[in-house]
Amino acid sequence: MAGELPDRASLSTIFDHLDYQLACQAYLWSLPLVSYAQWQSSIEMSSGPVISTSCTM
């Protein structure tokens, strides 16, 4: 089975690459959420929260 499966010496390198890829994916997936939270925070700090109690149609 030579050439089909990685040898034990290269397993740590493979798992290091997998960990890196998972970290990159977690970072990329979190960007929209963090961006929205920062936008919301800056709006609230600059003008205060806008609370509307009237309902118009």
C-alpha positions in Angstrom: 0.0 0.0 0.0 2.9 2.3 -0.5 1.9 5.6 -1.9 -1.8 5.4 -1.0 -1.8 6.5 2.6 0.4 9.1 4.3 3.2 7.7 6.5 3.2 8.4 10.2 6.0 11.0 9.9 3.9 13.3 7.7 0.6 13.0 9.8 1.6 15.9 12.1 2.2 18.1 9.0 -1.1 17.1 7.5 -3.0 17.9 10.8 -1.1 21.2 11.0 -2.4 22.2 7.6 -5.9 21.1 8.5 -5.8 23.2 11.6 -4.6 26.2 9.6 -7.4 25.7 7.1 -10.0 25.5 9.8 -8.7 28.6 11.5 -8.8 30.5 8.2 -12.4 29.4 7.6 -13.5 30.4 11.1 -11.9 33.9 10.5 -13.6 34.3 7.2 -17.0 33.2 8.5 -16.8 35.5 11.4 -16.0 38.7 9.4 -19.6 39.6 8.5 -20.8 39.1 12.1 -18.0 41.2 13.6 -18.4 43.8 10.9 -22.1 44.2 11.7 -21.6 44.3 15.4 -19.0 47.1 15.0 -21.3 49.0 12.7 -24.2 48.7 15.2 -21.9 49.8 18.1 -20.6 52.8 16.2 -24.2 53.9 15.3 -25.3 53.6 18.9 -22.3 55.5 20.2 -22.7 58.4 17.7 -26.4 59.0 17.8 -27.8 56.7 20.4 -30.2 53.9 19.8 -33.3 54.7 17.8 -36.4 53.5 19.5 -39.6 53.9 17.6 -42.8 53.4 19.5 -45.2 54.7 16.8 -46.5 52.4 14.1 -47.6 54.1 10.9 -48.9 52.5 7.8 
